[in-house]
Amino acid sequence: MAVQFAARLEASGVKLGWVSLDAHDNDPSRLLHLLVAAAAKFAPGITEAVSGPMAAGALLPPVAVLTPLLNAIGAATGDMLLVLDDLHELVAPAAFGCIDFILSNLPDNLACVITSRSDLPFPVSRLQAEGMVGRLGPEDLQFSIEETREFLTQRHALSLSAADLAALHRRTEGWAAALQLAALSLSRQVDPSAFIATLSAPSAGMVDYLCENVLNALPVRPADFLLRASAFARMGGKFCDAALEIDDSGAILQSLEHANMLIQPVGDDGQWYRLHGLLADFLEARLRRERPAELPMLFARAAAWCETHELLDEAVDYYLAALDFAAVERILARVGWRHLAHGEFHRLRQWLEKLPDAILRTRPTLCMLHAWCLIYPAEFAKAELRILETEQELKRRQVGKPIDDATIALQRAELQVVRAMLHQLRDDAPDIDSYSLRLREAIPEDNPFMLGMIELTTAFYFRARGEYEKTLRPLELAIEYAEAGGGMLLNTLARISIGVAWFQLGHSIKATEIFQVLLHDMHLGGWEGHVLAGMAQVRFAQVLYERNELAEAAAHVAQAIRVSEAQSGGAVHGMALVERARIALARGDRDAAASDVRAAKQIGRSHGVRRVQAAAIAMQVTMALRDHSLGRAEALLEDLAALQSAPLRHLSEAINRLQLLRASLALARHQYSQCLRFAGEVLQNSRETGCAGRVVEALVLQACAWAGLKAELKARQKFEAAADRAAAAGFARSILDITLTHALPTGVMPKRADEPVAPRPAPSTPDAGLDIQLSDREIQLMRLLAAGHRNREIGAMMAITEQTVKWHLKNIYAKIDVNTRTKAIARLRATGLIAG
């Protein structure tokens, strides 16, 4: 149907681009190449508009290619149609993001047709409401009896009696694929009426019967070709020649396509085909039943050809099917780190867990990759086991080899990094051994992912100590490594951490901008469903909570919970529940808060995530103090101290939290001197490290203690100091929460302390830059520039280098015909793209 519709439009002068999708197109880079190849048919020169971004490959988000591509299409003349066939084959969030961006930003001269066996994986309700989307469901696609007659006569030159036509239509229920199979069988029948009478009701049995008839009617050679080629996800002439050990695959494929044998072209180059799902399933089952001994050889030859032609993901699939685990190890040593760097944990884990456990345990690289895959779903016990197994294997391999063996030294360094990441996500306490200069020297310069991870875990170490300012330089280096090929995982973790650092240092507005840009970029890149997006949502919610923007914080927490539940992100889910409990308590819903904090505590306990357990217990202490259950608060504090005593003893951030809760308990018991002492320790530590939030909390608690001692002048002075610091840092809730817990004398607290911080405008919508030929990312950059940020600060916020910022500015000036930043800002303000 889509083919006929597209053919009619093409005949009327509409330019057609067709993309046939398969499972391998979940790779964003491959999907972009298909989309660009399809768009190249619309007008000459369209591909030139994206040649620069395409050359950058994975270093740029997909929107960096799609924005100029859509701009170029919009600037071309004539009406155009893009067909996206079999969208159900796409399952990766990044692939969804590409399609969503195209649909949300279609130029006026471009329409899109999508075929899919399932509903679209992203919302199109807005487009439907605007009358821009029409949907055809299964009920719309069923052939009427008249359409069945036209299909059989015009497509297959079959003329049936009225009774036979009615029987065939009834038994296939107008199902196009079944009618196609029936037509292929009928064209070879002497007695069509007798054949139709043998058909059962629509079922798998009927399909098998039809497939059997179709296959048996073929000449021996093409029938044998189809049977053996059904082992492959897709078929190409040269590929099948090698895998089947024949020399005429291309000719056979073309003849089968011309005979309407349910094979479809894949892509625009005419080199690849695939079988219709019904026929493929039937043939593969028959192949496994009749020729099981041939399958390993077919898979092995297919894998070898794919590896030779750098189709490495497909090679892994075929080598696994052939049980050639040595080859799988060889390829995963190359592509495994790439998948990890781009956050593709699920697919990498699926590959690894198809290997025998004995192989995983004794191959250091594979064992480490599996540990990485287990960390982010918070399967920490399994990850720890893999790390120990890797360490044991490296010790075994070290026997009889020089102590400076390069391969073993590199793997030891990689192991230290994965161990540090495990400790950070589980305990908030990275392994200090990972930060030696010797470790950095063990990693070659051509491994930006691992070098960036070393910088990232160095920053985590300083963050756990409360030394947030010291985190900034290693995080900037981590982003530079990410830009140099370190991948999405490194980039996202570093940008989240920069946002956290600026927030804790008292720059909540800057932190807000960083998280807005990050989440916006993740949306444009199709990563909003990734567990890392959930992590960013939680951290942003913490910033918004302190700014007293509870509604927006709650929205981000809700999204984090949805993502973490879908992605099995235990640590992220637990922290999101703690934040939802904090918001519920601030709104006066104690029962909801208690339920969430219990659930978070259970998640922390079951997954072994001490940082989640600690956050949940701290929240329970606060709730006990609100209820004046001081005995319970003290018992919970003992639990928290015990939890933190061993792994976190040296971490000042954990100690500061514990001491502030002790100060709060002392205040509730009217032990004002103890409160002053505990809060004073935190105040001194936090001033030394620049941790603004803790400074505010400590000052407020001291003010409460002085108020309890009737020293109202000192109390007001402390409150004024806290309010001034809170206003500058955007920490409105730090004062409110403490004053809600402890009754204060009237008039002591400054009124301005409970005012929410004015929110900053969010980044532009995806289609804002299309009208004036500026990309969305360029508009983000100009907004940050207009806000007074320097090039280096903009680079940190957007996860690019200072040199890249300058390069973008040069391009922007050329596009809008100015030569200074002042003129550029003025011109964009005049257009309304940036605030005046």
N, C-alpha and C positions, 0 to 999 in steps of 0.2 A: 504493500500500500504506500509506504513512504517512497519507494522507488518510483512508483507511478506518479505520485504527487510531484516529486522533484523533477521527473522527466517532463511533465506538462509545463511546469514553471520554466524549466530550462528552454523548452521549445518556444516559449513566449518571450524569450530574451533575458530572463533572469539568470545571473551568473551563479553557478553551483559549486560548492565545496563540500565534499563528503568525507567524514571521518568514521571508519569502522573500528570500534573499540574492542580491545580484549584485555585479559587480566594483566598483561605486561604493561599496559598503558597507565597503571597506577603510579608508575614512576613519573613525577612531574616533568622531568627533563624530556622524557620520551613523548609524553602527552603534548608538551609545548611544540615539539618538532612536528607532530602530526597536525596540530592546529595551524601552525605557520604554513606547512605544506598545502593544506586545504585552502587557506586564505590566498596563497600565491596565485590561485586560479581566478581570483576576482579581478585583479588588475596588475599590470607590470609595475615592478618597483615596490610593491608592498613589503616584500621580505627585506628590502634595504632599510626600512624603518626600524627593524628589530635586529639587524645584524650585530650591533654592538652588545646589547643585552644577551643575545643568544650566545655570543662568543664568551661571555663571562660565565655561562653555565650555571652551576649550582651556587655560585657566589652571590647571586641576586635572587630575590623572591620572584615567583611567577608573575606578579603584577608588573614587574619591571619590563617584562616582555609583552604582556597582554595590553597594557595601557597604550604604548605606541602602536601596537598592532591594530587595536580598535580605532585609534585616531586615524591611522592610514586608510583603513577601510572606509571610515566616515568621510574622508577627503576624496575618495575615489568616486567616479561617476557610475550611475546605474544601480539597479536593484540587485541584491545578492541574497543567497540562501545558504546557510550552513546546516548540514545534516549531521547529527551526532547519533550514530547507530549503536544500539546495544549498550546504553549507559549503565545498565545493571552490572556490567563487568567491572565498573569502578567501585572500589571499597575504601580507598585511602583518603583521609581528610584533605590532604594536599591536592589530590585530583578533584575532589568535590569543590574545593575552593576556587580552582581555575574555572570550572563550569559556572559556578555561582557568580563569579565576577563577570564573566561574559554576559550572562543573562541579565545582570543588573545594570550593564553599561552598553547595551546594544545600540550601535549607531542607527539613525533613522532609516538608512538604506539597507540594513541587514536584518533578516528574519532567521529564526532558528527552528529546526524540527528535531525533536528528540524521540528515539524509540527506546523502550525499556520494558523489561518483564516485571519490574517492581516500581513503586512510587519513587519520585525524586527524593534524594537524601538531604535536601535543603528546602527551606520554606519558599514558596512562590505565591503566597497569599496576596502580597502587595501587588504583584504583577497581574494576578487574576482580577483583583479588585479594580485595577486600572484598565481592564479589558485587553491586556497585552498577552495573555496566555489562554489558550484553549486546550482542553484535555480530552483525549479519546481513550476510554477504558476498554476492557475486554468485551463488554456488551456492545460497544460501538464498532468493534473490529470484526465481529462475527458476520460472515457472509449471509446475506439473504438468499433465498432459493434462486432468485433471478441473477444475483451476483455470482452464485455458484455456477449457474448455466453459462454466464459470460466467461467466467474464468476457464471453464473446461473447453468451451468452443474456441475462444480467441487465443488462449495461451497454449492449449494442448491439442486443438483440432479434434475434440471428442464431442460426439453428438449422442446424447442419451435420450431414451424415452422419458416421458413425463413421470412414469412410475419409478424407473430406475433413478432418475434425478432426485425425486422426492426421498427415496430410500437412502441414497448416498448423503444427501444433505442432512437428513434426520440422524444418521449414524455418526456423522462427523461433527454434528452440531455447528456446521459452518466454520469449523476450525481450519484456518488457512494452511497450516503445516500438514495437517492430516489430509486435506484435500490435495495438496501437492504430491504427497506420497501415493495417495489413491490414484491420481491422474497418471503418475509414472507407471504404476502397475497396470492400470486399465489400458494404457496405450499398447500394451503387449499381450492383451487377453483376446482369445478367439471369441469367448462368450462373456461380454461385460455383465449381462444380467446375472449369470451364475456367480461371477466373482463378487458382485455387490451383495448378493444374498448370503455369502459366506462371512461378511463382515459382522463383527459383534458390536455391541454398544461402545461408545468412545471410552477407551481404557488403555492401559499400558499394553494389554494383550493385543488390541487392535493395531497399535503402533508397531509392535514387534512383527506382527503378521504382514503389515504393509512394507516394513523395511526389508523383511525376508524376500518378499516378492520383487522389490526393486533391485536388491542385490543379486538375486538369482537370475534376473533378466539381463544383467550386464554381461558383456564379453568377459572372458576369464581374466585377461590382464588388468583392465581397469577395476574389476571387482576385487581382485587380489590386492591391487594398489590401495583401494579404499580401506580394506580390512586392516592391512598392516599400518597404514598411515593414521588410522584412528587412535593409535597410541600417542600421537603428538597433539599438543595444544593448538598448533597451527602448522600449515604445510606450505613450503616453498619449493620451487623447482630444484635449485641446487642443494638445498637442505635435504629434500627427500631422496635425491640421487645418492647422496652420501649415506644417509641413514638406512635406506632400503637396498643399497648397492645395485642401482639400476642407472640408466642414462637417459631416460625420456620422461622424467617426472613432469617437467614443464608442459610438454605436449598433452600428457594425460590430464593434468589439472585443467588446462584450457578446454579440452574436449568435454570434460565433466561439467564445467561451468556452462558451456554452450548447450549441454543436454539438460540443463535445469536440475542437476543432481544434488540439490540442496547443499552446494558449497558456495561460500561467499568470499569475495575479495576482502582483505584486511589491509587498510591503508590505501594511499593514493598511488603507490609506485607499481601496482600490479604484480608484485613479486610474491605475495603471501596470500593464502586462503585459509579458511577454516570450515569445518563441517557444521551443518545445522545441529543443534544440541540433541534433537531426537535421534537423528541418524548416527551421530557420534557415540551416544550412550549405547545404542544397540550394537554397533560394530565393535566397540571396545569390549563389551561383555562377551561377544562372540569370540573375539581374538583371545581373550583370557581363558575362555573355555576350551577352544580348539587348538591353540598354539601357545600354551604357557611357556614352553622352553625357548621360544623365539623372542619373547619380550625383553629379557635382559640385554640381548645383543642389539635390539632396536634402540633401547634407551642409551646404551653405551655409545653407539655410533652417533646418535643424535646429540648426546652430551659433548662428545669430542668435537663435532662440527661447530656447535655453539661456542665452545671455549675458544676454538681457533678464530672464530669471527667476533670475539669479545662480547657475545651475548651471555654474560656470566651468570645472571640470575636464572635464566633458562637452563644453563649448563648445570647449575646446582640442583635444580628440580630433577633433571634427567639422571644425573649421577646418583642422586638419592634413590630414584626408582630402580636404577641398575645395581644398587647396593655397593657402589664403588666409593667407599668412605674415605679412602686415601685421596681421591680426586676432590671430594667435597672439602676435605681439610685444606687441600692446596688452594682451592678457589676462595674459601671463606677467609683464609689468611690474607687474601687480597681485598675482597669486597666486604667482609664482615665489619671491619672498622668503619668503612664508608656508610654502611647502613646504620651502625650505631651513632656515628657523628650526625646523621640526619634524623635521629630520633625514631628510626624504624625498628623499634624493639620487637614488635609482634611478629613480623615476618622473619627476622633473624632468629628469634626464639623457636619458631616453628621448624626451621631448618635444623637447628642444633638439637632439638629434642627428638628428631627422627633418627639421630645417630645413636648407636649403642652406648650405654652409660660407660662401659669400659673404655671406649675411645675418648669420650668427653673428659674423663678423669685423667687420662694419660697424655693429653695434648694441651700444653699450657695455653696456647693462643685461644683454642676453642673453649677451654674451661673458663678463661677470663671473660671471653665474650658472653658466655652463658651467665656468669656472675653479674655482668653489667645489665643484661636483660632482666634479671631477677630483682635488681635493686629498685627499679622505678615502680613496679607493682607492689613494693614493700614486702617481698618474700625474702626477708633478711637472713633467716636461718639457713635457707637453701643457698643464698649468695655467699654467706660466711663459709659454708661447707665447700663450695667451689673454690673459694680463695685458699682455704687450707689445702685442698687437693692439689691446686696449682703449685703452692709452695713446696709441698712434699715431692712433687714430680721434678721441680727445678733442682731440689737438693739431690735427688737421685741422678739427674743428668749431670750435675756438677762433678760427680765422682770421676776422677781420672782426667778431668779437663782443667785447663789453666783457670785461675781465679778470675781473670779478666776476659774470659770468653765473651765475645761481643753479643752473640745471640742471647745467651743466658742473662747477661747484664741488662740488655734491653727488656727482656721479659720480666726480670725482677723489678725494674723501674716501673713498667706498666702495671705490675701487680700492686706496687705501693700506691699508685694513683687510684686504682679501683678500690683498694682497701680504705683509702682516705675518703673516697666518696661514700662508701658504705657507712663509715662512722659518722660522717656529717649528716646524712639523711636519717640515720637511725638515732643518733645520740646528740646531734648538733655539736659534735666534738671530733673534728678530723684528726687522724693519726699524725702526730707532730713529726714523725720520721720522714714524712713525705716532702719535707720542705728544705732538704739539704741541697746545696749547689751540686753535689755529686749526682743527685737524681736527675737534675736538669741536663747535666752533661751526658748522661746515658742515653738521652733521646735525640735522635738525629734531627737536623733542621728541616728535613722534608716530611716531618710528622707534626703538622700544626695542631691536629686534634689533641694529641697527647701533651704537647708543650703547653697548649692553652689550658688543658685540664690541670696541669701542675700549677699554673698561675691561679686558676679558679679555686683549687683546694687550699692554696696559700691564703687567698682572701677569706675563705671559710674559717681558717684557723684564727686569723685576726678578728673576724666577726664574732666568733665564739668567745673571744677574750674581751669583747666590747670595744675593740680598737678599730672603729669603723673608718676613720680617716685613712688608716694604713691599708684598708682593703681596696681603695680606689685605683692605685697604680697597677697592682696585679690584675684587677678586673679590666682596666683599659687594655693591658697587654693581651688578656684572654680574648677580648673582642677583636683585636688586631689579628690574632691567630685564627679566629673564626672567619674573618674576612679573607684570610689567606688560604682557606679551604678546610678550616676546622669544623664547619658544619653548623646546622641549626641547633643541636643540643647545646653545644658550647656557647653559641651566641645568645640563646635564650636564657640559660642559667646565669651568664655574666650580666645581662641586662636586668634580670630580676634582682640580682645581688646589688647592682649599682643603685637601683631604685630603693632597696632596703637601706643601703648605706646613707644615701642623702636624706632619707626620712629620719633615721636615727640621729643624724648629725643636725637635725633641726631645720631641714629644707623641705617641708612637706609639699610646697607648690612645685618645686623642681621634681620631687619624687612622683607627684601626680602626673606631670607631663611625661616623664619617662614611662610610667605604666600605661598611660593612654596610648602613646606611640607604639609601645611594644604590643599591646593587645590588638591595636589596629593593624599592625603589620602581621600578627599571627592570623588575624581574620583574612587579610588579603592573601596570605600565603596558604590558606586552607588548614591552619593548624589549631583553630579554636576548639576542636574536639580532642586535642592531644593532652595527656596528663600534665605536660609542662604548662599548657595554658591554664589548667586548673591551679597549678602552683602560683602562677602570676596573678590569677584572680584573687586567691587568698591573701597574698601579700598586698595587693592593691586595696583590698577590703580593709586591711589593718590600717593603712594610711587614711582611708576615708573615714573609718571609725574615729580615729583620733581627731580628724577635722570636724567631727560631729555631723557628718553627712550620712546618717544612718540608713536612709532609704537606698541610696546608691550603693553603700557598703553591702546591704542585704542582697541587692540584685547580683552583685559580683560573687558573693558567697553562694547564692543559689546556683549560679552557673558552675562554680567550682565543684559543688556537690554533684551536679548532674554529670560533669565530665569525669570526676574521680570514681563515681559509681560505674559508669560505662567502661572505664579503662582499668578498673581494679587498682586504683591508686590509693592504697591504704593510708600512707602517711599524709597525702594531700587531703583525703577524705576526713581523716581525724582532725587535722588542723582547721579544715573548713567548718566542722561541727563545733569546735571550740569557739571560732569566731561568730558562728550563728548564735551560740549560747550567750556570748558577750553582748550581741546586739539585742537579743530577746530580753536579757536582764536590764539593759539600758532602757528598754521600752516598758518595763514593768511586768513582763510575762515570765515569772519565776519558774513555773512548771515546765514551760517549753525549754527554758535554759537548763534546768536540771536534767531533763530527758536527753538533750543533746550532749551535755557534758558527760553523762554516764556512758552514752554510746561511744563518744570519742575516747574515753578512758579504756573501754573494752577493746576498741580497735588498737589502741596503743599497746595494750597488754597482749592481745592475740598475735599481733604482728611483730612484737618485740621492738616497738618504736618508742624509746624512752623519752624522746623530745615531745611526742604527743601525750604520753602519760603525764609528763611534768606539766605541760600546759593545761591539761584537764584538771590535775590536782590543784594547781594554782587557782584555777577558776572556781573550784569547789571551796577553797579557803575563802575567797572573796564572798561567795554566796553564804557560807556559814557565818562570816562576820556580819553580813547584812541581816541575817536572822538572829543575831546575838547568841549563836550557838558556839560559845568560845571554847568549850571543851572539844567539840568536834573540829573546830578550826585548828586547835593545837595538835590534835592527833593527825590531822591531814598534813600539817607542817612537818611533823616527824616523818611521815611517809615520803614527803617531798625531799627532805634532807637525806633520807636513806637512799632514795633513788639517785640522787645527785652525788652522793659521797664519793663513790669510786671513780666513775668515768669522767665526771664533770668538776672535780674538786678544784682544778686549776683554772677554770673558766670564769672570768669575772662577771660575764653577763648572767650566767646561771646563779652565781652567788648574789649578784645585785637583786635579782628577782626574789630570791629566798629572804634576803635581809629586809627588803621592803615589806614583804608579807609579815615578817616578824615584827617590824615596826608598827604595822597596822594592828596586829594582835595586841601588842603592848599598849597602843593607844586605846583600844577598846576596853582594856582592863584598867585604864587610867594610870598605867605605869609610864608616866610621861618622860622620865629621864631615860628609861630604856628605849623608848621610841626615838628620842633625840639622838641616842648613840647609834642605833641601827641605821636611821635615816642619814646621819652624818657620815657614816662609812660609805654609804652608797653615793652621797653627794660628792665626797672627795674622789672616789673612783671614777664617777661619771664626768666630773669636770676635767679630770686628767685625760680621759679618752674622748671627750666631746660628745657624749651621748645625751642629747638634749632631753629626750623623753624621760629618762631616769632622773635627770636633774630636776625637772618639773615635779615629778612625783615625790622626790625626797624633800623638796622645799615645801610642798603642800602638807606633807606629814609633819614636818617640823613646825609649820605654822599651827597645825591642829594641836600639837603638843604644847606649844607656848600659850595657845588659847586656854588649854586645860589648866595650865599653871597660872592663869590670870594675868599673864604678861601680854596684854593686848597690843602694846606698841610693837613688841617683837613679832607677835603673830601677824599684825598688819604688814610689817616690813617683809616678812617671809612670803605672805600671800601676794604682795605687790611684785616681789622678785619673781615668784612663780608665774604670775599673770603676764608680766612683761616677757618672760622667756617663752611662755606658751603662745602668746600672740605672735611673736616673731617666728616661732617654729611651727605653728599650726597644730598645737596639742590641746585643743579645747577639752576633750574628754578626760584627760589626765586629772584635771582639777575636778570636773563634775563627778567622776566615779568615786573619788575619795570623799568628797563632801556628801555624796549620797550614802556612803557607808558609815560615816561618823558625823553625828549631830554637831553643828558649829554655832557659836554665838552669832546672833543677827548682826549684819553689817560688817563682819570681818572680811568676807570674800568679796573681791572686786566684781562688779556686775559684768564687766566686759569679758570675764573669763569663760562665760557659758555661751558666747556667740560663736556660731559656726564660721569656719574659714570660707571666704568667698571662693566658689569653684572656678576653675579656669575652663575656657572653652575646649571642647573635645576636638580631636583632629577632624579634618574634612571628611565628608562622605566620599565613597569610592568614585563617584562620577563627577566630583566637583571640578577636577582639573581637565576634564576631557574637552570642554568647550574652547579653552584658550591654549591647548597644546602643552600644558604643564602637567606632569604626572602628579599623582596624589602624594608621593614621597617628596617631590620638589616643593609642593605647597606646605607640607609639614615642616620642611627645612626653613622655608621663608617665615612661617609663623614663629618658629623658635628664634629666628634672627630678629624679627620685629619685637619679640619680647625682651630683647637686650642680651641674649646669650652670645658668647664668643664662639668662634669656630670649633675650638677644642671641646667646649661644653656641648655643642650641638652634636659633634661626633660621638661623644659618650652617650648622649640620649638616644641617638639613632643607630648606635652600634656600627659606626663607620669611622674611618680614620679622619684626621684633620685634613689631610691632603685630598681625600674623597669629597669632603665638604667644599673645599675650594674648587674642585673640578665641577661639582654640581652648580655652584654659584656662577661660574663662568658660563656654563650652558644656559642657565636661567637668564642671565643678563642678555645673552645673544637672542634668546627666544622672545623677550619682551622689549628688546631694543633700548637698553639702558647700559650705563657703564659704571654705576656705583650702587652700593647696597641701599643708600638712602633713597635714590630714585626708584630702585626696584620695590622697596617697601611702599613708597608713596603710590606707585602705579597699581600694585596689587590691592592696596587699601581702597583705591578708587573703584576697583572691580568688585569689591566685597569679598574677595577670597581670603583676606586676612582682616582681623578686627582693626578698626580705626582708633 
